[in-house]
Amino acid sequence: MADKSVPLHQLARTIRSKNAGAHYYTMDIIFDEPETFEWVVETGVITRESVAALYGLPPERIFQFVEYRPGNAIKISIRREFSSGDVGESDVYGCQQYVPLLDIQIPWDDDMRVPGAA
């Protein structure tokens, strides 16, 4: 399929997480080009199961996993272990949850242009 791999953060314009109510946080992976979005989806590297494994969660904690083609985006919502603001919660705003996504390795061919690369 591909000659090498590149980290997700080199392909996506935005990788972020945020609070999605008291019991969930959500993460967005947004691409500029539809072709890059489609390539990443087609590789099958980012799935409900792979995200659960990356975060050390059972897949049922992934509340929502959506490949949103009109927005060139993948949206992932995860049920929190602790409600936002509860004792034991370490990220009330959910803004630090995206970090493990940054270095997901995506298969890439040498003849494909990495978005934003000169």
Buried (B, 14 or more C-beta within 10 A) or exposed (E): EEEEEBBBBBBBBEBBBEBBEEEBBBBBBBBBEEEBBBBBBEBEBBBBEEBBEEBEBEEEBBBEBEBEEEBBBBBBBBBBEBBBEEEEBEBEEBEEBBEEBEEBEBBBEEEBEEBEEE
